[in-house]
């Protein structure tokens, strides 16, 4: 199996996320990462879904997704053809002697220190999965108190877009 990143444009309506996630669940897929947010059109949301799957079964699921009334478009983004990022917050145990070491490590990764306390430092980092995991490995010896990570967000590289140059506009139902 291999990781696949799907960019799915959907109508920004209640219940759409549950229907899309439910379709993956019913087919036995585990969603590794899921991010949802509005797009350049306030009536359209973009779902970025990362699943670990074989190509054939995933193709069947995408065909079924296309049949859902609120799904507007689905594109699989190849890693070489897309910019993919995640956001991570890491709260690290810190003392007067280790705080500067933790901040130096964060600087190497171009991470931002977003909170400092007597007993901890919270670091924010954005980047690829590999970058985030490497930072965690270096901070683990200091003691990670808490960690939270967003799902992957992704856009295709270059000037092409998922909407193929069309402006996204949905008519509001009366």
C-alpha positions as a Markdown table, in Angstrom:
| # | Residue | x | y | z |
|---|---|---|---|---|
| 1 | Unk | 0.0 | 0.0 | 0.0 |
| 2 | Unk | 1.0 | 3.6 | -0.4 |
| 3 | Unk | -0.1 | 7.1 | 0.6 |
| 4 | Unk | -2.4 | 8.9 | -1.7 |
| 5 | Unk | -3.4 | 12.6 | -1.3 |
| 6 | Unk | -6.9 | 13.6 | -2.6 |
| 7 | Unk | -8.0 | 17.1 | -3.0 |
| 8 | Unk | -11.8 | 17.2 | -2.9 |
| 9 | Unk | -13.9 | 20.2 | -3.6 |
| 10 | Unk | -17.3 | 20.0 | -1.9 |
| 11 | Unk | -20.3 | 22.3 | -1.2 |
| 12 | Unk | -19.8 | 24.0 | 2.1 |
| 13 | Unk | -22.9 | 22.5 | 3.7 |
| 14 | Unk | -23.6 | 20.6 | 7.0 |
| 15 | Unk | -23.2 | 16.9 | 6.8 |
| 16 | Unk | -20.9 | 16.8 | 3.8 |
| 17 | Unk | -17.8 | 15.9 | 5.9 |
| 18 | Unk | -19.7 | 13.0 | 7.6 |
| 19 | Unk | -20.8 | 11.6 | 4.3 |
| 20 | Unk | -17.4 | 11.7 | 2.7 |
| 21 | Unk | -15.6 | 10.2 | 5.8 |
| 22 | Unk | -18.4 | 7.6 | 6.1 |
| 23 | Unk | -17.8 | 6.4 | 2.5 |
| 24 | Unk | -14.1 | 5.8 | 3.3 |
| 25 | Unk | -15.0 | 4.1 | 6.6 |
| 26 | Unk | -17.6 | 1.8 | 5.0 |
| 27 | Unk | -14.9 | 0.7 | 2.5 |
| 28 | Unk | -12.4 | -0.1 | 5.2 |
| 29 | Unk | -10.0 | 2.7 | 4.6 |
| 30 | Unk | -8.3 | 4.5 | 7.5 |
| 31 | Unk | -8.0 | 8.2 | 6.8 |
| 32 | Unk | -4.4 | 9.0 | 7.8 |
| 33 | Unk | -5.0 | 12.8 | 7.6 |
| 34 | Unk | -8.0 | 15.0 | 6.9 |
| 35 | Unk | -8.1 | 18.8 | 6.6 |
| 36 | Unk | -11.1 | 20.8 | 5.6 |
| 37 | Unk | -11.5 | 24.5 | 5.1 |
| 38 | Unk | -13.1 | 27.2 | 2.9 |
| 39 | Unk | -11.7 | 28.1 | -0.5 |
| 40 | Unk | -11.6 | 31.2 | -2.6 |
| 41 | Unk | -15.4 | 30.7 | -2.9 |
| 42 | Unk | -17.2 | 30.9 | 0.5 |
| 43 | Unk | -19.7 | 28.3 | -0.7 |
| 44 | Unk | -17.0 | 25.7 | -1.5 |
| 45 | Unk | -14.8 | 23.8 | 0.9 |
| 46 | Unk | -11.6 | 21.9 | 0.1 |
| 47 | Unk | -11.0 | 18.6 | 1.8 |
| 48 | Unk | -7.4 | 17.2 | 1.7 |
| 49 | Unk | -7.6 | 13.5 | 2.5 |
| 50 | Unk | -4.5 | 11.3 | 2.9 |
| 51 | Unk | -5.2 | 7.5 | 2.8 |
| 52 | Unk | -2.9 | 4.5 | 2.8 |
| 53 | Unk | -4.3 | 2.3 | 0.0 |
| 54 | Unk | -3.8 | 0.3 | -3.1 |
| 55 | Unk | -4.6 | 2.2 | -6.3 |
| 56 | Unk | -7.6 | 0.0 | -7.5 |
| 57 | Unk | -9.7 | 0.1 | -4.3 |
| 58 | Unk | -9.0 | 3.9 | -4.0 |
| 59 | Unk | -10.2 | 4.4 | -7.6 |
| 60 | Unk | -13.5 | 2.7 | -6.7 |
| 61 | Unk | -13.9 | 5.0 | -3.7 |
| 62 | Unk | -13.2 | 8.1 | -5.7 |
| 63 | Unk | -15.8 | 7.0 | -8.3 |
| 64 | Unk | -18.3 | 6.6 | -5.5 |
| 65 | Unk | -17.3 | 10.0 | -4.0 |
| 66 | Unk | -18.0 | 11.6 | -7.4 |
| 67 | Unk | -21.6 | 10.3 | -7.1 |
| 68 | Unk | -22.2 | 12.2 | -3.9 |
| 69 | Unk | -24.4 | 15.2 | -4.7 |
| 70 | Unk | -22.2 | 17.7 | -2.7 |
| 71 | Unk | -18.9 | 16.6 | -4.2 |
| 72 | Unk | -17.8 | 19.0 | -7.0 |
| 73 | Unk | -14.4 | 17.7 | -8.0 |
| 74 | Unk | -11.7 | 15.2 | -6.9 |
| 75 | Unk | -8.1 | 15.3 | -7.9 |
| 76 | Unk | -5.3 | 13.0 | -6.7 |
| 77 | Unk | -2.2 | 15.0 | -6.0 |
| 78 | Unk | 1.1 | 13.2 | -6.6 |
| 79 | Unk | 3.8 | 14.1 | -4.1 |
| 80 | Unk | 6.1 | 15.5 | -6.9 |
| 81 | Unk | 3.3 | 17.6 | -8.4 |
| 82 | Unk | 2.0 | 19.2 | -5.2 |
| 83 | Unk | 3.1 | 21.4 | -2.3 |
| 84 | Unk | 2.1 | 19.6 | 0.9 |
| 85 | Unk | 2.4 | 21.0 | 4.4 |
| 86 | Unk | 1.3 | 20.3 | 8.0 |
| 87 | Unk | 1.3 | 22.5 | 11.1 |
| 88 | Unk | 2.5 | 21.1 | 14.5 |
| 89 | Unk | 2.6 | 22.6 | 18.0 |
| 90 | Unk | 5.0 | 20.9 | 20.5 |
| 91 | Unk | 5.1 | 21.7 | 24.2 |
| 92 | Unk | 8.5 | 20.7 | 25.5 |
| 93 | Unk | 9.6 | 20.5 | 29.1 |
| 94 | Unk | 12.3 | 23.1 | 29.7 |
| 95 | Unk | 14.5 | 24.3 | 32.5 |
| 96 | Unk | 16.7 | 27.4 | 32.8 |
| 97 | Unk | 19.6 | 25.3 | 31.4 |
| 98 | Unk | 17.7 | 23.5 | 28.6 |
| 99 | Unk | 15.5 | 26.3 | 27.3 |
| 100 | Unk | 18.2 | 27.9 | 25.1 |
| 101 | Unk | 19.1 | 24.4 | 23.6 |
| 102 | Unk | 15.4 | 23.8 | 22.7 |
| 103 | Unk | 15.2 | 27.3 | 21.1 |
| 104 | Unk | 18.3 | 26.6 | 19.1 |
| 105 | Unk | 16.9 | 23.3 | 17.8 |
| 106 | Unk | 13.7 | 25.1 | 16.9 |
| 107 | Unk | 15.7 | 27.8 | 15.0 |
| 108 | Unk | 17.4 | 25.1 | 12.8 |
| 109 | Unk | 13.9 | 24.0 | 11.7 |
| 110 | Unk | 12.7 | 27.6 | 11.2 |
| 111 | Unk | 10.1 | 26.9 | 13.9 |
| 112 | Unk | 8.6 | 29.7 | 16.0 |
| 113 | Unk | 8.6 | 29.8 | 19.7 |
| 114 | Unk | 5.0 | 30.7 | 20.5 |
| 115 | Unk | 4.9 | 30.3 | 24.3 |
| 116 | Unk | 7.5 | 30.3 | 27.0 |
| 117 | Unk | 6.8 | 29.3 | 30.6 |
| 118 | Unk | 9.0 | 28.5 | 33.6 |
| 119 | Unk | 8.7 | 24.8 | 32.9 |
| 120 | Unk | 8.0 | 24.6 | 29.2 |
| 121 | Unk | 8.5 | 26.0 | 25.7 |
| 122 | Unk | 5.9 | 25.7 | 23.0 |
| 123 | Unk | 7.1 | 25.5 | 19.4 |
| 124 | Unk | 5.1 | 25.9 | 16.2 |
| 125 | Unk | 6.5 | 24.4 | 13.0 |
| 126 | Unk | 5.2 | 24.1 | 9.5 |
| 127 | Unk | 6.5 | 21.7 | 6.8 |
| 128 | Unk | 6.6 | 18.3 | 5.4 |
| 129 | Unk | 5.8 | 15.2 | 7.4 |
| 130 | Unk | 9.5 | 14.3 | 7.4 |
| 131 | Unk | 10.5 | 17.7 | 8.8 |
| 132 | Unk | 8.0 | 17.6 | 11.6 |
| 133 | Unk | 9.0 | 14.1 | 12.6 |
| 134 | Unk | 12.7 | 15.0 | 12.6 |
| 135 | Unk | 12.0 | 17.9 | 14.9 |
| 136 | Unk | 10.1 | 15.7 | 17.3 |
| 137 | Unk | 12.9 | 13.2 | 17.4 |
| 138 | Unk | 15.4 | 15.9 | 18.4 |
| 139 | Unk | 13.1 | 17.3 | 21.1 |
| 140 | Unk | 12.0 | 14.0 | 22.6 |
| 141 | Unk | 15.1 | 13.8 | 24.9 |
| 142 | Unk | 13.9 | 17.0 | 26.6 |
| 143 | Unk | 10.5 | 15.6 | 27.3 |
| 144 | Unk | 7.5 | 16.3 | 25.1 |
| 145 | Unk | 4.6 | 17.3 | 27.3 |
| 146 | Unk | 2.0 | 17.7 | 24.5 |
| 147 | Unk | 1.9 | 17.5 | 20.8 |
| 148 | Unk | -0.8 | 18.3 | 18.2 |
| 149 | Unk | -0.6 | 18.2 | 14.5 |
| 150 | Unk | -2.9 | 19.4 | 11.8 |
| 151 | Unk | -3.8 | 17.3 | 8.8 |
| 152 | Unk | -2.0 | 17.7 | 5.5 |
| 153 | Unk | -3.0 | 20.6 | 3.3 |
| 154 | Unk | -1.9 | 20.5 | -0.3 |
| 155 | Unk | -2.1 | 22.4 | -3.6 |
| 156 | Unk | -0.9 | 21.4 | -7.0 |
| 157 | Unk | 2.4 | 23.0 | -8.1 |
| 158 | Unk | 2.5 | 25.6 | -10.9 |
| 159 | Unk | -0.2 | 27.8 | -12.3 |
| 160 | Unk | -2.8 | 25.0 | -12.8 |
| 161 | Unk | -5.5 | 24.7 | -10.3 |
| 162 | Unk | -8.1 | 22.1 | -9.3 |
| 163 | Unk | -10.7 | 24.4 | -10.9 |
| 164 | Unk | -8.8 | 24.5 | -14.2 |
| 165 | Unk | -9.1 | 28.3 | -14.4 |
| 166 | Unk | -12.8 | 28.5 | -13.7 |
| 167 | Unk | -14.1 | 30.7 | -10.9 |
| 168 | Unk | -16.0 | 28.6 | -8.3 |
| 169 | Unk | -19.5 | 29.9 | -7.9 |
| 170 | Unk | -22.4 | 28.0 | -6.5 |
| 171 | Unk | -25.9 | 29.2 | -6.7 |
| 172 | Unk | -27.6 | 29.5 | -3.3 |
| 173 | Unk | -30.9 | 27.7 | -3.1 |
| 174 | Unk | -33.8 | 29.9 | -2.3 |
